[in-house]
C-alpha cells in the first residue's frame, strides 16, 4: 500500500470516529437537557417579557455609557440593567438553561482536552485552556461522582 493510501485511510478512519463521537454527544443526556431548556426558555412568556425589558434597559444604559460615570443617569441605568438581569436569572427556565449549557460546555471541553492531551500535554485546548495549569479544572462532568 502506498503512503498516500495509508494516509487517506487513516484520515477516513479519523473522520468516521469524529462523526461517531459527535453523534454520541448529540444524543447525550446533557445535549437533550440543553435543547429542552433552550426551547422552554425561548417560549416562556415571562422570560420573553423580561428579555424585552432587559434589552430596553440595556439600550438606555448603552446611551449613558458614551459619557461613562459622568453621565447623570449612568449608575441608575446600570442598576436597572442589573435588576432586570437578576429577575431573569431567577426564572426557572433561564436558570435551568444556564446550568444545562454549562454542563454541555464542560462535556465538550473535557472531550477536547482528552483529544488534545492524547496528542501532547502542552497543546492548547479549545475553550481557553492554557497548557500546564491555566483554564478550567480537571475532572470534568464526573468529578468523582460517577461510580
VMD Tcl script that builds the backbone (N, CA, C; Angstrom):
set m [mol new atoms 441]
animate dup $m
set s [atomselect $m all]
$s set {name element resname resid chain x y z} {
  {N N UNK 1 A 0.857 -1.177 0.000}
  {CA C UNK 1 A 0.000 0.000 0.000}
  {C C UNK 1 A 0.900 1.235 0.000}
  {N N UNK 2 A 0.544 2.171 -0.840}
  {CA C UNK 2 A 1.328 3.404 -0.946}
  {C C UNK 2 A 1.095 4.274 0.278}
  {N N UNK 3 A 2.034 5.179 0.570}
  {CA C UNK 3 A 1.935 6.082 1.718}
  {C C UNK 3 A 0.664 6.916 1.628}
  {N N UNK 4 A 0.329 7.404 0.423}
  {CA C UNK 4 A -0.867 8.236 0.238}
  {C C UNK 4 A -2.129 7.460 0.593}
  {N N UNK 5 A -2.190 6.183 0.193}
  {CA C UNK 5 A -3.355 5.358 0.514}
  {C C UNK 5 A -3.498 5.170 2.015}
  {N N UNK 6 A -2.388 4.939 2.705}
  {CA C UNK 6 A -2.420 4.752 4.160}
  {C C UNK 6 A -2.883 6.025 4.851}
  {N N UNK 7 A -2.369 7.196 4.405}
  {CA C UNK 7 A -2.781 8.465 4.998}
  {C C UNK 7 A -4.260 8.716 4.759}
  {N N UNK 8 A -4.762 8.389 3.567}
  {CA C UNK 8 A -6.178 8.574 3.257}
  {C C UNK 8 A -7.024 7.673 4.142}
  {N N UNK 9 A -6.599 6.438 4.288}
  {CA C UNK 9 A -7.316 5.503 5.138}
  {C C UNK 9 A -7.330 5.991 6.583}
  {N N UNK 10 A -6.182 6.457 7.078}
  {CA C UNK 10 A -6.119 6.969 8.445}
  {C C UNK 10 A -7.035 8.178 8.614}
  {N N UNK 11 A -7.051 9.087 7.633}
  {CA C UNK 11 A -7.906 10.269 7.720}
  {C C UNK 11 A -9.375 9.858 7.673}
  {N N UNK 12 A -9.718 8.906 6.846}
  {CA C UNK 12 A -11.107 8.434 6.769}
  {C C UNK 12 A -11.538 7.832 8.098}
  {N N UNK 13 A -10.679 7.016 8.680}
  {CA C UNK 13 A -10.992 6.405 9.973}
  {C C UNK 13 A -11.126 7.470 11.052}
  {N N UNK 14 A -10.239 8.459 11.000}
  {CA C UNK 14 A -10.285 9.550 11.972}
  {C C UNK 14 A -11.594 10.335 11.850}
  {N N UNK 15 A -11.964 10.669 10.628}
  {CA C UNK 15 A -13.212 11.412 10.409}
  {C C UNK 15 A -14.428 10.582 10.819}
  {N N UNK 16 A -14.421 9.311 10.508}
  {CA C UNK 16 A -15.525 8.440 10.906}
  {C C UNK 16 A -15.658 8.407 12.427}
  {N N UNK 17 A -14.521 8.275 13.099}
  {CA C UNK 17 A -14.544 8.292 14.568}
  {C C UNK 17 A -15.056 9.614 15.107}
  {N N UNK 18 A -14.670 10.717 14.470}
  {CA C UNK 18 A -15.142 12.043 14.907}
  {C C UNK 18 A -16.653 12.161 14.737}
  {N N UNK 19 A -17.175 11.664 13.622}
  {CA C UNK 19 A -18.626 11.709 13.410}
  {C C UNK 19 A -19.360 10.841 14.430}
  {N N UNK 20 A -18.793 9.688 14.752}
  {CA C UNK 20 A -19.398 8.820 15.760}
  {C C UNK 20 A -19.394 9.495 17.128}
  {N N UNK 21 A -18.289 10.136 17.473}
  {CA C UNK 21 A -18.195 10.854 18.741}
  {C C UNK 21 A -19.221 11.993 18.778}
  {N N UNK 22 A -19.323 12.738 17.684}
  {CA C UNK 22 A -20.301 13.831 17.610}
  {C C UNK 22 A -21.718 13.306 17.792}
  {N N UNK 23 A -22.037 12.171 17.166}
  {CA C UNK 23 A -23.367 11.579 17.333}
  {C C UNK 23 A -23.633 11.197 18.779}
  {N N UNK 24 A -22.611 10.652 19.445}
  {CA C UNK 24 A -22.781 10.289 20.858}
  {C C UNK 24 A -23.059 11.532 21.706}
  {N N UNK 25 A -22.355 12.614 21.413}
  {CA C UNK 25 A -22.561 13.850 22.166}
  {C C UNK 25 A -23.953 14.411 21.883}
  {N N UNK 26 A -24.349 14.422 20.611}
  {CA C UNK 26 A -25.668 14.941 20.231}
  {C C UNK 26 A -26.783 14.158 20.928}
  {N N UNK 27 A -26.581 12.865 21.093}
  {CA C UNK 27 A -27.612 12.027 21.712}
  {C C UNK 27 A -27.417 11.846 23.216}
  {N N UNK 28 A -26.557 12.639 23.811}
  {CA C UNK 28 A -26.294 12.521 25.247}
  {C C UNK 28 A -27.408 13.192 26.063}
  {N N UNK 29 A -27.451 12.845 27.319}
  {CA C UNK 29 A -28.399 13.453 28.249}
  {C C UNK 29 A -28.145 14.955 28.358}
  {N N UNK 30 A -26.876 15.343 28.384}
  {CA C UNK 30 A -26.540 16.764 28.502}
  {C C UNK 30 A -27.061 17.558 27.305}
  {N N UNK 31 A -26.942 17.017 26.101}
  {CA C UNK 31 A -27.458 17.707 24.908}
  {C C UNK 31 A -28.980 17.779 24.937}
  {N N UNK 32 A -29.617 16.688 25.302}
  {CA C UNK 32 A -31.082 16.674 25.364}
  {C C UNK 32 A -31.589 17.683 26.391}
  {N N UNK 33 A -30.946 17.725 27.539}
  {CA C UNK 33 A -31.328 18.667 28.592}
  {C C UNK 33 A -31.140 20.111 28.112}
  {N N UNK 34 A -30.014 20.371 27.461}
  {CA C UNK 34 A -29.726 21.702 26.925}
  {C C UNK 34 A -30.814 22.120 25.930}
  {N N UNK 35 A -31.135 21.251 24.979}
  {CA C UNK 35 A -32.136 21.597 23.960}
  {C C UNK 35 A -33.525 21.780 24.567}
  {N N UNK 36 A -33.851 20.953 25.554}
  {CA C UNK 36 A -35.156 21.074 26.216}
  {C C UNK 36 A -35.290 22.438 26.897}
  {N N UNK 37 A -34.294 22.811 27.705}
  {CA C UNK 37 A -34.383 24.069 28.451}
  {C C UNK 37 A -34.195 25.281 27.548}
  {N N UNK 38 A -33.492 25.114 26.450}
  {CA C UNK 38 A -33.375 26.201 25.472}
  {C C UNK 38 A -34.756 26.513 24.893}
  {N N UNK 39 A -35.464 25.474 24.518}
  {CA C UNK 39 A -36.820 25.639 23.984}
  {C C UNK 39 A -37.757 26.233 25.035}
  {N N UNK 40 A -37.692 25.721 26.248}
  {CA C UNK 40 A -38.541 26.241 27.327}
  {C C UNK 40 A -38.264 27.713 27.584}
  {N N UNK 41 A -36.987 28.086 27.578}
  {CA C UNK 41 A -36.604 29.482 27.807}
  {C C UNK 41 A -37.122 30.373 26.677}
  {N N UNK 42 A -36.989 29.907 25.441}
  {CA C UNK 42 A -37.397 30.707 24.287}
  {C C UNK 42 A -38.903 30.879 24.174}
  {N N UNK 43 A -39.672 29.955 24.736}
  {CA C UNK 43 A -41.127 30.019 24.592}
  {C C UNK 43 A -41.847 30.494 25.853}
  {N N UNK 44 A -41.146 30.644 26.954}
  {CA C UNK 44 A -41.768 31.077 28.203}
  {C C UNK 44 A -42.170 32.556 28.106}
  {N N UNK 45 A -43.453 32.867 28.310}
  {CA C UNK 45 A -43.904 34.257 28.165}
  {C C UNK 45 A -43.232 35.219 29.149}
  {N N UNK 46 A -43.004 34.778 30.371}
  {CA C UNK 46 A -42.367 35.650 31.360}
  {C C UNK 46 A -40.909 35.936 30.978}
  {N N UNK 47 A -40.230 34.932 30.501}
  {CA C UNK 47 A -38.840 35.109 30.073}
  {C C UNK 47 A -38.797 36.074 28.889}
  {N N UNK 48 A -39.699 35.886 27.943}
  {CA C UNK 48 A -39.719 36.757 26.761}
  {C C UNK 48 A -40.002 38.201 27.148}
  {N N UNK 49 A -40.934 38.387 28.058}
  {CA C UNK 49 A -41.277 39.741 28.508}
  {C C UNK 49 A -40.091 40.402 29.211}
  {N N UNK 50 A -39.474 39.667 30.127}
  {CA C UNK 50 A -38.317 40.215 30.839}
  {C C UNK 50 A -37.123 40.432 29.906}
  {N N UNK 51 A -36.987 39.575 28.903}
  {CA C UNK 51 A -35.886 39.745 27.940}
  {C C UNK 51 A -36.082 41.034 27.149}
  {N N UNK 52 A -37.324 41.326 26.765}
  {CA C UNK 52 A -37.588 42.594 26.068}
  {C C UNK 52 A -37.285 43.777 26.983}
  {N N UNK 53 A -37.719 43.670 28.244}
  {CA C UNK 53 A -37.446 44.743 29.202}
  {C C UNK 53 A -35.932 44.902 29.405}
  {N N UNK 54 A -35.233 43.782 29.514}
  {CA C UNK 54 A -33.786 43.824 29.679}
  {C C UNK 54 A -33.129 44.545 28.496}
  {N N UNK 55 A -33.561 44.221 27.282}
  {CA C UNK 55 A -32.978 44.865 26.097}
  {C C UNK 55 A -33.243 46.371 26.086}
  {N N UNK 56 A -34.421 46.776 26.520}
  {CA C UNK 56 A -34.721 48.218 26.600}
  {C C UNK 56 A -33.821 48.897 27.624}
  {N N UNK 57 A -33.671 48.287 28.796}
  {CA C UNK 57 A -32.819 48.864 29.847}
  {C C UNK 57 A -31.359 48.892 29.396}
  {N N UNK 58 A -30.954 47.849 28.685}
  {CA C UNK 58 A -29.577 47.785 28.206}
  {C C UNK 58 A -29.310 48.888 27.173}
  {N N UNK 59 A -30.276 49.144 26.314}
  {CA C UNK 59 A -30.127 50.227 25.333}
  {C C UNK 59 A -29.989 51.581 26.034}
  {N N UNK 60 A -30.801 51.799 27.065}
  {CA C UNK 60 A -30.700 53.058 27.816}
  {C C UNK 60 A -29.330 53.172 28.488}
  {N N UNK 61 A -28.874 52.070 29.052}
  {CA C UNK 61 A -27.562 52.088 29.694}
  {C C UNK 61 A -26.464 52.365 28.668}
  {N N UNK 62 A -26.557 51.747 27.494}
  {CA C UNK 62 A -25.541 51.965 26.463}
  {C C UNK 62 A -25.484 53.431 26.029}
  {N N UNK 63 A -26.625 54.102 26.048}
  {CA C UNK 63 A -26.632 55.534 25.740}
  {C C UNK 63 A -25.842 56.318 26.788}
  {N N UNK 64 A -25.982 55.942 28.057}
  {CA C UNK 64 A -25.252 56.654 29.117}
  {C C UNK 64 A -23.769 56.312 29.092}
  {N N UNK 65 A -23.423 55.148 28.570}
  {CA C UNK 65 A -22.023 54.710 28.556}
  {C C UNK 65 A -21.133 55.590 27.691}
  {N N UNK 66 A -21.714 56.274 26.738}
  {CA C UNK 66 A -20.904 57.163 25.892}
  {C C UNK 66 A -20.173 58.192 26.742}
  {N N UNK 67 A -20.796 58.576 27.872}
  {CA C UNK 67 A -20.195 59.575 28.751}
  {C C UNK 67 A -19.625 58.937 30.015}
  {N N UNK 68 A -19.872 57.649 30.186}
  {CA C UNK 68 A -19.336 56.931 31.330}
  {C C UNK 68 A -19.932 57.404 32.651}
  {N N UNK 69 A -19.131 57.349 33.677}
  {CA C UNK 69 A -19.573 57.697 35.028}
  {C C UNK 69 A -20.032 59.146 35.124}
  {N N UNK 70 A -19.668 59.957 34.153}
  {CA C UNK 70 A -20.018 61.370 34.209}
  {C C UNK 70 A -21.460 61.639 33.788}
  {N N UNK 71 A -22.090 60.677 33.129}
  {CA C UNK 71 A -23.495 60.861 32.735}
  {C C UNK 71 A -24.349 60.850 33.994}
  {N N UNK 72 A -25.301 61.784 34.115}
  {CA C UNK 72 A -26.093 61.870 35.355}
  {C C UNK 72 A -26.917 60.614 35.656}
  {N N UNK 73 A -27.250 59.824 34.641}
  {CA C UNK 73 A -28.078 58.630 34.864}
  {C C UNK 73 A -27.299 57.325 34.734}
  {N N UNK 74 A -25.982 57.408 34.673}
  {CA C UNK 74 A -25.158 56.216 34.450}
  {C C UNK 74 A -25.433 55.134 35.498}
  {N N UNK 75 A -25.301 55.467 36.760}
  {CA C UNK 75 A -25.444 54.462 37.824}
  {C C UNK 75 A -26.881 53.964 37.933}
  {N N UNK 76 A -27.826 54.837 37.738}
  {CA C UNK 76 A -29.239 54.429 37.766}
  {C C UNK 76 A -29.529 53.446 36.631}
  {N N UNK 77 A -29.032 53.753 35.427}
  {CA C UNK 77 A -29.249 52.874 34.281}
  {C C UNK 77 A -28.565 51.515 34.497}
  {N N UNK 78 A -27.365 51.539 35.044}
  {CA C UNK 78 A -26.646 50.299 35.331}
  {C C UNK 78 A -27.400 49.465 36.363}
  {N N UNK 79 A -27.892 50.093 37.400}
  {CA C UNK 79 A -28.662 49.377 38.429}
  {C C UNK 79 A -29.923 48.755 37.848}
  {N N UNK 80 A -30.571 49.457 36.932}
  {CA C UNK 80 A -31.790 48.923 36.311}
  {C C UNK 80 A -31.476 47.685 35.465}
  {N N UNK 81 A -30.369 47.727 34.738}
  {CA C UNK 81 A -29.963 46.570 33.937}
  {C C UNK 81 A -29.682 45.383 34.858}
  {N N UNK 82 A -28.940 45.622 35.928}
  {CA C UNK 82 A -28.610 44.545 36.870}
  {C C UNK 82 A -29.862 43.965 37.524}
  {N N UNK 83 A -30.821 44.833 37.843}
  {CA C UNK 83 A -32.056 44.385 38.497}
  {C C UNK 83 A -32.867 43.484 37.563}
  {N N UNK 84 A -33.012 43.877 36.315}
  {CA C UNK 84 A -33.776 43.055 35.364}
  {C C UNK 84 A -33.018 41.756 35.083}
  {N N UNK 85 A -31.693 41.832 34.980}
  {CA C UNK 85 A -30.896 40.622 34.768}
  {C C UNK 85 A -31.077 39.644 35.931}
  {N N UNK 86 A -31.093 40.153 37.144}
  {CA C UNK 86 A -31.298 39.293 38.315}
  {C C UNK 86 A -32.682 38.650 38.283}
  {N N UNK 87 A -33.682 39.409 37.875}
  {CA C UNK 87 A -35.039 38.838 37.762}
  {C C UNK 87 A -35.080 37.761 36.688}
  {N N UNK 88 A -34.415 37.997 35.574}
  {CA C UNK 88 A -34.346 36.993 34.508}
  {C C UNK 88 A -33.642 35.731 35.007}
  {N N UNK 89 A -32.504 35.917 35.663}
  {CA C UNK 89 A -31.724 34.779 36.156}
  {C C UNK 89 A -32.457 33.972 37.222}
  {N N UNK 90 A -33.453 34.565 37.855}
  {CA C UNK 90 A -34.183 33.853 38.903}
  {C C UNK 90 A -35.286 32.951 38.342}
  {N N UNK 91 A -35.621 33.115 37.080}
  {CA C UNK 91 A -36.676 32.294 36.475}
  {C C UNK 91 A -36.156 30.889 36.192}
  {N N UNK 92 A -36.978 29.893 36.485}
  {CA C UNK 92 A -36.544 28.506 36.332}
  {C C UNK 92 A -36.039 28.172 34.926}
  {N N UNK 93 A -36.758 28.537 33.856}
  {CA C UNK 93 A -36.234 28.165 32.529}
  {C C UNK 93 A -34.858 28.757 32.239}
  {N N UNK 94 A -34.596 29.959 32.701}
  {CA C UNK 94 A -33.293 30.595 32.480}
  {C C UNK 94 A -32.230 29.909 33.326}
  {N N UNK 95 A -32.545 29.690 34.599}
  {CA C UNK 95 A -31.594 29.014 35.495}
  {C C UNK 95 A -31.229 27.634 34.967}
  {N N UNK 96 A -32.257 26.878 34.617}
  {CA C UNK 96 A -32.022 25.502 34.171}
  {C C UNK 96 A -31.293 25.471 32.828}
  {N N UNK 97 A -31.612 26.433 31.933}
  {CA C UNK 97 A -30.908 26.515 30.662}
  {C C UNK 97 A -29.423 26.803 30.881}
  {N N UNK 98 A -29.129 27.774 31.752}
  {CA C UNK 98 A -27.721 28.115 32.013}
  {C C UNK 98 A -26.977 26.935 32.624}
  {N N UNK 99 A -27.625 26.197 33.511}
  {CA C UNK 99 A -26.994 25.008 34.102}
  {C C UNK 99 A -26.728 23.954 33.028}
  {N N UNK 100 A -27.730 23.702 32.173}
  {CA C UNK 100 A -27.577 22.711 31.105}
  {C C UNK 100 A -26.502 23.144 30.114}
  {N N UNK 101 A -26.462 24.429 29.811}
  {CA C UNK 101 A -25.453 24.961 28.901}
  {C C UNK 101 A -24.053 24.757 29.480}
  {N N UNK 102 A -23.894 24.994 30.772}
  {CA C UNK 102 A -22.586 24.815 31.413}
  {C C UNK 102 A -22.175 23.350 31.414}
  {N N UNK 103 A -23.118 22.440 31.691}
  {CA C UNK 103 A -22.786 21.006 31.678}
  {C C UNK 103 A -22.362 20.553 30.283}
  {N N UNK 104 A -23.068 21.040 29.251}
  {CA C UNK 104 A -22.710 20.675 27.884}
  {C C UNK 104 A -21.354 21.275 27.516}
  {N N UNK 105 A -21.125 22.500 27.911}
  {CA C UNK 105 A -19.826 23.136 27.664}
  {C C UNK 105 A -18.710 22.351 28.351}
  {N N UNK 106 A -18.947 21.930 29.577}
  {CA C UNK 106 A -17.946 21.137 30.309}
  {C C UNK 106 A -17.664 19.815 29.595}
  {N N UNK 107 A -18.725 19.163 29.093}
  {CA C UNK 107 A -18.552 17.905 28.363}
  {C C UNK 107 A -17.704 18.128 27.109}
  {N N UNK 108 A -18.048 19.160 26.341}
  {CA C UNK 108 A -17.298 19.447 25.115}
  {C C UNK 108 A -15.841 19.804 25.424}
  {N N UNK 109 A -15.657 20.535 26.492}
  {CA C UNK 109 A -14.283 20.891 26.880}
  {C C UNK 109 A -13.507 19.644 27.311}
  {N N UNK 110 A -14.145 18.773 28.057}
  {CA C UNK 110 A -13.466 17.559 28.505}
  {C C UNK 110 A -13.080 16.674 27.328}
  {N N UNK 111 A -13.972 16.569 26.334}
  {CA C UNK 111 A -13.661 15.789 25.133}
  {C C UNK 111 A -12.485 16.426 24.392}
  {N N UNK 112 A -12.544 17.742 24.220}
  {CA C UNK 112 A -11.448 18.461 23.545}
  {C C UNK 112 A -10.135 18.265 24.281}
  {N N UNK 113 A -10.195 18.352 25.598}
  {CA C UNK 113 A -8.995 18.201 26.412}
  {C C UNK 113 A -8.435 16.781 26.303}
  {N N UNK 114 A -9.303 15.792 26.291}
  {CA C UNK 114 A -8.867 14.400 26.172}
  {C C UNK 114 A -8.165 14.169 24.840}
  {N N UNK 115 A -8.750 14.704 23.778}
  {CA C UNK 115 A -8.136 14.551 22.456}
  {C C UNK 115 A -6.797 15.286 22.404}
  {N N UNK 116 A -6.777 16.510 22.888}
  {CA C UNK 116 A -5.538 17.303 22.858}
  {C C UNK 116 A -4.438 16.630 23.671}
  {N N UNK 117 A -4.766 16.136 24.862}
  {CA C UNK 117 A -3.754 15.517 25.727}
  {C C UNK 117 A -3.241 14.200 25.141}
  {N N UNK 118 A -4.068 13.544 24.310}
  {CA C UNK 118 A -3.602 12.327 23.646}
  {C C UNK 118 A -2.505 12.653 22.640}
  {N N UNK 119 A -2.526 13.876 22.112}
  {CA C UNK 119 A -1.501 14.314 21.167}
  {C C UNK 119 A -0.283 14.834 21.913}
  {N N UNK 120 A -0.518 15.737 22.898}
  {CA C UNK 120 A 0.592 16.344 23.622}
  {C C UNK 120 A 0.073 17.001 24.892}
  {N N UNK 121 A 0.876 16.951 25.949}
  {CA C UNK 121 A 0.497 17.604 27.205}
  {C C UNK 121 A 0.592 19.118 27.132}
  {N N UNK 122 A 1.258 19.626 26.112}
  {CA C UNK 122 A 1.451 21.073 26.026}
  {C C UNK 122 A 0.553 21.741 24.994}
  {N N UNK 123 A -0.299 20.985 24.340}
  {CA C UNK 123 A -1.165 21.562 23.311}
  {C C UNK 123 A -2.285 22.385 23.963}
  {N N UNK 124 A -2.646 23.484 23.325}
  {CA C UNK 124 A -3.740 24.308 23.838}
  {C C UNK 124 A -5.060 23.642 23.501}
  {N N UNK 125 A -6.001 23.713 24.429}
  {CA C UNK 125 A -7.310 23.102 24.260}
  {C C UNK 125 A -8.317 24.181 23.893}
  {N N UNK 126 A -9.152 23.935 22.892}
  {CA C UNK 126 A -10.195 24.922 22.570}
  {C C UNK 126 A -11.014 25.264 23.808}
  {N N UNK 127 A -11.348 26.522 23.931}
  {CA C UNK 127 A -12.122 26.951 25.091}
  {C C UNK 127 A -11.290 27.755 26.062}
  {N N UNK 128 A -10.079 28.080 25.703}
  {CA C UNK 128 A -9.277 28.966 26.532}
  {C C UNK 128 A -8.367 28.288 27.527}
  {N N UNK 129 A -8.304 26.980 27.534}
  {CA C UNK 129 A -7.442 26.285 28.483}
  {C C UNK 129 A -5.992 26.429 28.052}
  {N N UNK 130 A -5.190 26.945 28.931}
  {CA C UNK 130 A -3.765 27.079 28.650}
  {C C UNK 130 A -3.054 25.806 29.059}
  {N N UNK 131 A -1.961 25.465 28.395}
  {CA C UNK 131 A -1.204 24.281 28.795}
  {C C UNK 131 A -0.677 24.421 30.226}
  {N N UNK 132 A -0.569 23.309 30.893}
  {CA C UNK 132 A 0.025 23.261 32.231}
  {C C UNK 132 A -0.596 24.213 33.232}
  {N N UNK 133 A -1.854 23.962 33.573}
  {CA C UNK 133 A -2.396 24.658 34.732}
  {C C UNK 133 A -3.424 25.733 34.486}
  {N N UNK 134 A -3.359 26.491 33.415}
  {CA C UNK 134 A -4.326 27.567 33.231}
  {C C UNK 134 A -5.682 27.035 32.839}
  {N N UNK 135 A -6.715 27.858 32.913}
  {CA C UNK 135 A -8.030 27.476 32.427}
  {C C UNK 135 A -8.838 26.703 33.438}
  {N N UNK 136 A -9.613 25.766 32.916}
  {CA C UNK 136 A -10.578 25.025 33.743}
  {C C UNK 136 A -9.908 23.946 34.579}
  {N N UNK 137 A -10.620 23.528 35.599}
  {CA C UNK 137 A -10.111 22.438 36.427}
  {C C UNK 137 A -10.327 21.122 35.720}
  {N N UNK 138 A -9.545 20.139 36.105}
  {CA C UNK 138 A -9.720 18.821 35.517}
  {C C UNK 138 A -10.787 18.079 36.286}
  {N N UNK 139 A -11.200 16.969 35.746}
  {CA C UNK 139 A -12.212 16.154 36.410}
  {C C UNK 139 A -13.479 16.090 35.601}
  {N N UNK 140 A -13.832 17.147 34.910}
  {CA C UNK 140 A -14.976 17.137 34.023}
  {C C UNK 140 A -16.273 16.824 34.713}
  {N N UNK 141 A -17.182 16.218 33.950}
  {CA C UNK 141 A -18.528 16.013 34.451}
  {C C UNK 141 A -18.594 14.947 35.538}
  {N N UNK 142 A -17.637 14.055 35.595}
  {CA C UNK 142 A -17.666 13.020 36.626}
  {C C UNK 142 A -17.280 13.581 37.984}
  {N N UNK 143 A -16.157 14.224 38.055}
  {CA C UNK 143 A -15.648 14.850 39.276}
  {C C UNK 143 A -15.799 13.955 40.503}
  {N N UNK 144 A -15.575 12.658 40.317}
  {CA C UNK 144 A -15.623 11.730 41.439}
  {C C UNK 144 A -17.016 11.280 41.823}
  {N N UNK 145 A -18.037 11.660 41.045}
  {CA C UNK 145 A -19.414 11.303 41.383}
  {C C UNK 145 A -19.952 10.189 40.506}
  {N N UNK 146 A -19.127 9.579 39.699}
  {CA C UNK 146 A -19.605 8.619 38.706}
  {C C UNK 146 A -19.359 7.173 39.099}
  {N N UNK 147 A -19.538 6.766 40.186}
  {CA C UNK 147 A -19.161 5.379 40.380}
  {C C UNK 147 A -19.769 4.705 41.477}
}
mol reanalyze $m
mol bondsrecalc $m
mol representation Tube
mol addrep $m
